[in-house]
Every structure is written in structure tokens, then in C-alpha cells.
Amino acid sequence: MIERRDTKTKSKRGNGQGSLFKRLADGPWIGAWYDHGGERREKSTRTTDRAAALRMLGRIITDEELRRRGIIDPAAERIADHRKMKLSAHLADWQQAMSAGGSTRMGISSCPSPTPRGGLAGMSKPCCPT
């Protein structure tokens, strides 16, 4: 008797090695893998050397495995990345998020702006009601 595989369940390749591919014949290698949350990720290695691309992908896979096992805390890593950003970059991201969320330009400009001493003026009450 022939066993049939259940076609309704989606099988996912679980070898944990990721994959390399090229979108263009003479383009760079692209690495693809599943992150610690199960989402598929892709990143260009920016190299046409397959051996170098495999090493880069291996490093990414190793880091993801450490996150999956809880050795690297993804939340703490995100906070550390944000600490490296300049305040002006955070403010630009915030303004972009406010305008995408439907706030008007006048509402955004009425919020406190950075002072020369690095603080925010007028933070005694919440700004920019949503």
C-alpha cells in the first residue's frame, strides 16, 4: 500500500543551514534563512564569491541559533542597537512614524524640539495627541 503525504500541511525545510542563491547571473549571492521567530529572512552578502558568502551565512545562522536557544536576548540586542543611533536619527524616525500615523505637519511641529543642551523643551505634558 502506498502512503500518501498530507498535502494540507506545509512542510518547511528544517536543515538549519539556510540557502544561497543569486537573483542575477553576475550579481551577488543572497542568503536566506529562518530567524528565531520562524520568519524567513533574506540578506545580500554583497559578494560574488560563494565561499565568502557561505561563511557569512554560517555566521548569521549561528547567531540565530543562539537567539533561538535564549543565549542571546533579541530584546536586549534591539535596545543596544537603538543606543548606538544618534538622537537626530531617532527623531527623524519618530517624525516619519507620526506622519504615517495620520498626524498633521502642524501637530508634529507643535511638539517639543531638541534644545542646544540635548534635552527636550516642554516635556511636562504629553505631546502630539494621537
C-alpha positions in Angstrom: 0.0 0.0 0.0 1.3 3.5 -0.9 1.3 6.0 1.9 0.2 9.5 1.0 1.6 12.6 2.5 -0.9 15.0 3.9 -0.9 17.8 1.3 -2.7 20.3 3.6 0.3 20.6 6.0 3.0 22.9 4.7 6.4 21.3 5.2 9.3 23.7 5.9 12.9 22.8 5.2 14.4 22.3 8.6 18.0 21.6 8.0 19.1 24.8 9.8 21.7 25.7 7.1 19.8 28.3 5.2 20.4 28.7 1.5 22.3 30.8 -1.0 21.0 32.0 -4.4 21.6 34.6 -7.0 18.9 36.8 -8.5 21.1 37.7 -11.4 23.8 35.5 -13.0 26.6 38.1 -12.3 25.0 39.5 -9.2 25.9 39.0 -5.5 24.9 35.9 -3.5 21.7 36.3 -1.4 21.5 34.3 1.9 18.1 33.1 3.1 17.3 31.6 6.5 14.6 31.4 9.1 15.1 33.7 12.1 14.5 32.9 15.8 10.8 33.8 15.4 10.3 31.5 12.4 10.2 34.3 9.9 12.1 33.8 6.6 14.8 36.4 6.1 17.0 37.3 3.2 20.1 39.4 3.1 22.6 40.2 0.3 26.1 39.1 1.1 27.4 41.8 -1.3 29.9 39.4 -2.7 30.1 37.2 -5.8 32.5 34.7 -4.0 30.5 31.7 -3.0 32.9 30.6 -0.3 32.8 34.0 1.4 29.0 34.1 1.1 28.8 30.7 2.8 30.9 31.9 5.7 28.7 35.0 6.1 25.6 32.9 6.0 27.1 30.5 8.5 27.7 33.3 10.9 24.1 34.5 10.6 22.8 31.0 11.1 25.0 30.6 14.2 23.7 33.9 15.7 20.1 32.9 15.0 20.6 29.6 16.7 22.0 31.4 19.8 18.9 33.6 19.8 16.6 30.6 19.4 18.2 28.9 22.4 18.0 32.1 24.5 21.7 32.7 24.8 21.4 36.0 23.0 18.4 38.1 24.1 16.8 39.6 21.0 15.1 42.4 23.0 18.4 43.4 24.7 20.1 43.3 21.3 17.4 45.7 19.9 17.9 48.1 22.8 21.7 48.1 22.2 21.2 48.8 18.5 19.0 51.8 19.4 21.5 53.1 21.9 24.1 53.3 19.0 21.8 55.5 17.0 22.1 59.3 17.2 19.2 61.3 18.7 18.6 63.0 15.4 18.0 59.6 13.7 15.5 58.7 16.4 13.7 62.0 16.0 13.6 61.6 12.2 12.1 58.1 12.6 9.6 59.4 15.1 8.5 62.2 12.8 8.2 59.7 10.0 6.0 57.4 12.2 3.9 60.4 13.3 3.2 61.5 9.8 2.5 57.9 8.6 0.1 57.6 11.6 -2.1 60.5 10.4 -0.6 63.3 12.4 -0.6 66.6 10.6 2.5 68.6 9.9 1.3 71.3 12.3 0.7 68.8 15.0 4.2 67.3 14.6 5.8 70.8 14.6 4.0 71.8 17.8 5.8 69.0 19.7 8.9 69.8 21.6 12.1 70.1 19.7 15.7 69.4 20.8 17.4 72.1 22.7 21.1 73.0 22.4 21.8 71.3 25.7 20.4 68.0 24.3 17.2 67.8 26.3 13.6 68.3 25.1 11.8 71.5 26.0 8.3 71.4 27.4 8.0 67.8 28.3 5.8 68.4 31.3 2.8 67.1 29.4 2.4 64.6 26.7 2.9 66.0 23.2 1.1 65.3 19.9 -2.2 63.7 20.9 -3.0 60.8 18.6 
